[in-house]
Amino acid sequence: METENKERLRSEYSQKIFQKEHQMDNLSNDQKKIQAIFGTLDYEITRNFRELERLNGEDISKGNKPARWAQDELSGKQRYLTGFLQQQNQEFTRNYAKATERVREERDQL
């Protein structure tokens, strides 16, 4: 009877450990997907702002003063968005590390 209880407990703990490891794998996969999304978003923002700069540059070269002001405003918006995206990426990375550590600690406590 005692041996059966030990085996049952061992099996339960093995299952719990497996679930925690699976949870860690899922976190890792999700982290990779989200990092890829951040990278794509950064690329698209940069690409689109460069295209807008090119178009404004054509107007500026024709002496269009409002285009110069629009370009200055556009540069400010680009800096803001780039900084915001970097900040969000850093915050995500910190939160991911905390979540991973928490799950690892839960697994180790088993």
C-alpha positions in Angstrom: 0.0 0.0 0.0 2.8 2.4 0.9 4.6 1.6 -2.3 1.5 2.3 -4.3 1.1 5.7 -2.6 4.8 6.5 -3.3 4.4 5.5 -6.9 1.2 7.5 -7.3 2.9 10.6 -5.7 5.9 10.1 -7.9 3.7 9.9 -11.0 1.8 13.0 -9.9 5.0 15.0 -9.4 6.4 13.8 -12.7 3.2 15.0 -14.4 3.4 18.4 -12.6 7.0 18.8 -13.6 6.2 17.9 -17.2 3.4 20.5 -17.2 5.7 23.2 -15.9 8.3 22.3 -18.5 5.6 22.5 -21.2 4.5 25.8 -19.8 8.2 27.1 -20.1 8.3 25.8 -23.7 5.1 27.7 -24.5 6.5 30.8 -22.9 9.6 30.5 -24.9 7.7 30.0 -28.2 5.4 32.9 -27.4 8.4 35.1 -26.6 10.0 34.3 -30.0 6.8 35.1 -31.8 6.4 38.4 -30.0 10.0 39.4 -30.6 9.5 38.7 -34.3 6.5 40.9 -34.3 8.4 43.7 -32.6 11.1 43.3 -35.2 8.6 43.4 -38.1 6.9 46.4 -36.6 10.2 48.3 -36.2 11.1 47.5 -39.8 7.7 48.6 -41.1 7.8 51.8 -39.1 11.3 52.6 -40.3 10.4 51.8 -43.9 7.2 53.8 -44.0 8.9 56.9 -42.3 11.7 56.7 -44.9 9.2 56.7 -47.7 7.4 59.7 -46.2 10.8 61.5 -45.8 11.5 60.8 -49.5 8.2 62.2 -50.5 8.6 65.3 -48.3 12.1 65.7 -49.6 10.8 66.0 -53.1 8.4 68.7 -52.0 11.1 70.5 -50.0 13.4 70.5 -53.0 10.7 72.3 -54.9 10.7 75.0 -52.2 7.6 73.9 -50.4 7.9 75.4 -46.8 5.0 73.5 -45.3 6.7 70.2 -46.4 9.7 71.2 -44.3 7.5 71.7 -41.3 5.8 68.4 -42.0 9.2 66.8 -42.2 10.2 68.2 -38.9 7.0 67.0 -37.3 7.4 63.6 -39.0 10.9 63.2 -37.5 9.6 63.9 -34.0 6.9 61.3 -34.4 9.4 58.8 -35.7 11.6 59.3 -32.7 8.7 59.0 -30.4 7.4 55.8 -32.0 10.8 54.2 -32.1 11.5 55.1 -28.5 8.0 53.8 -27.4 8.5 50.6 -29.3 12.0 50.0 -27.7 10.5 50.7 -24.3 7.7 48.3 -24.8 10.1 45.7 -26.1 12.3 46.1 -23.0 9.3 45.9 -20.7 8.1 42.7 -22.5 11.6 41.2 -22.1 11.6 42.0 -18.4 8.1 40.5 -17.9 9.0 37.4 -19.9 12.1 36.9 -17.7 10.0 37.2 -14.6 7.4 34.8 -15.8 10.0 32.3 -16.9 11.8 32.5 -13.6 8.5 32.1 -11.7 7.6 28.9 -13.6 11.1 27.6 -13.2 10.9 28.2 -9.4 7.5 26.5 -9.3 9.0 23.5 -11.2 12.0 23.3 -8.9 9.8 23.4 -5.8 8.1 20.2 -7.0 
